[in-house]
Amino acid sequence: MSLDSNTIAHQYTSKYDTVDINKYITGLSGKEANIDQEDINLIEIYFINRRNIQKSYDAQDTQETQDTQDNVIDVSVKNSLETFIDNYYKKSRVEKYKSYTHKERTYTYELSNDNQYVSSKIKKNMDILGNILVICSKNNKQPNYTFPCTNEIDSISEYTIKEYKISNRISLIMHSDSDSDNDNDNDIKTLYIEYRHSNNVDIDKINETINKIIRKILYQLSQP
């Protein structure tokens, strides 16, 4: 009996790696019920790199190292996964950015065309489901004048975004942080699913699409 790639991918995904958007929009309980779910309009789903965590344990197996690693969630991905994504999904845009951050606000420049904008991103909830990390946020554009003067900057970063648009509400994003040597092989890459919420969407269809992507990516990450 032969199996198609989606069936094989499904076998590498447990119920703990399955996302239900309803949980973050309408289904929080207990302490989490205090979160204003109506404010959540952005959900990002990252893939946890547990292999790198285990390598850190193996390389320096001390209590101090393990305590440090327990507080770190590694969501970096290897170059081979980027190659797979490039071949499997249709790339809709590639853009280089430079961002200045102050508290929850970010001033962003698109380096290719000098377009600039300010946005605020407030994290409302974070959840770990098996090998995936879910971050729920309130994300809004702000007038440019709301950003403070440059001597109050918390951080500056340059990065490249590759977007693979799956639907009007869902994109697969490859985020590459550029290092000082501009060596693409040494860029720190992060892959995540971006879901931009609206109240009039078909949540069942959104869940189906997102979990199909999760199964595909987790299968690729399980390969040597």
BELWOGI-V194556 format. One record per residue. N is the residue number from 1. RES is the residue in one letter. PSI is psi in whole degrees, 0 to 359 (999 if undefined). Layout:
BEGIN
N;RES;PSI, N;RES;PSI
END
This chain:
BEGIN
1;M;130, 2;S;148, 3;L;140, 4;D;170, 5;S;326, 6;N;323, 7;T;317, 8;I;316, 9;A;321, 10;H;326, 11;Q;340, 12;Y;6, 13;T;123, 14;S;173, 15;K;337, 16;Y;346, 17;D;15, 18;T;131, 19;V;137, 20;D;106, 21;I;328, 22;N;326, 23;K;324, 24;Y;342, 25;I;320, 26;T;354, 27;G;16, 28;L;149, 29;S;174, 30;G;223, 31;K;325, 32;E;346, 33;A;342, 34;N;345, 35;I;134, 36;D;94, 37;Q;336, 38;E;340, 39;D;340, 40;I;118, 41;N;4, 42;L;126, 43;I;125, 44;E;134, 45;I;112, 46;Y;160, 47;F;119, 48;I;130, 49;N;85, 50;R;340, 51;R;317, 52;N;324, 53;I;316, 54;Q;323, 55;K;323, 56;S;320, 57;Y;315, 58;D;323, 59;A;324, 60;Q;83, 61;D;74, 62;T;158, 63;Q;322, 64;E;317, 65;T;316, 66;Q;321, 67;D;320, 68;T;314, 69;Q;329, 70;D;338, 71;N;5, 72;V;133, 73;I;111, 74;D;117, 75;V;19, 76;S;154, 77;V;159, 78;K;161, 79;N;328, 80;S;329, 81;L;321, 82;E;320, 83;T;316, 84;F;314, 85;I;317, 86;D;324, 87;N;331, 88;Y;323, 89;Y;151, 90;K;122, 91;K;128, 92;S;334, 93;R;154, 94;V;127, 95;E;140, 96;K;140, 97;Y;157, 98;K;127, 99;S;143, 100;Y;128, 101;T;136, 102;H;110, 103;K;237, 104;E;357, 105;R;145, 106;T;130, 107;Y;118, 108;T;134, 109;Y;133, 110;E;114, 111;L;339, 112;S;334, 113;N;3, 114;D;16, 115;N;141, 116;Q;147, 117;Y;160, 118;V;137, 119;S;154, 120;S;140, 121;K;110, 122;I;118, 123;K;129, 124;K;330, 125;N;148, 126;M;140, 127;D;139, 128;I;123, 129;L;94, 130;G;250, 131;N;16, 132;I;150, 133;L;126, 134;V;126, 135;I;124, 136;C;133, 137;S;161, 138;K;118, 139;N;124, 140;N;147, 141;K;146, 142;Q;157, 143;P;143, 144;N;328, 145;Y;348, 146;T;348, 147;F;137, 148;P;176, 149;C;162, 150;T;339, 151;N;1, 152;E;13, 153;I;135, 154;D;322, 155;S;156, 156;I;136, 157;S;149, 158;E;137, 159;Y;165, 160;T;137, 161;I;125, 162;K;124, 163;E;132, 164;Y;101, 165;K;119, 166;I;319, 167;S;185, 168;N;336, 169;R;346, 170;I;131, 171;S;150, 172;L;127, 173;I;128, 174;M;113, 175;H;122, 176;S;115, 177;D;122, 178;S;137, 179;D;175, 180;S;338, 181;D;357, 182;N;35, 183;D;110, 184;N;331, 185;D;338, 186;N;1, 187;D;142, 188;I;118, 189;K;138, 190;T;133, 191;L;133, 192;Y;158, 193;I;130, 194;E;121, 195;Y;121, 196;R;107, 197;H;146, 198;S;149, 199;N;343, 200;N;21, 201;V;163, 202;D;99, 203;I;323, 204;D;319, 205;K;321, 206;I;313, 207;N;316, 208;E;315, 209;T;313, 210;I;315, 211;N;333, 212;K;318, 213;I;316, 214;I;314, 215;R;317, 216;K;315, 217;I;317, 218;L;326, 219;Y;315, 220;Q;322, 221;L;337, 222;S;348, 223;Q;147, 224;P;999
END
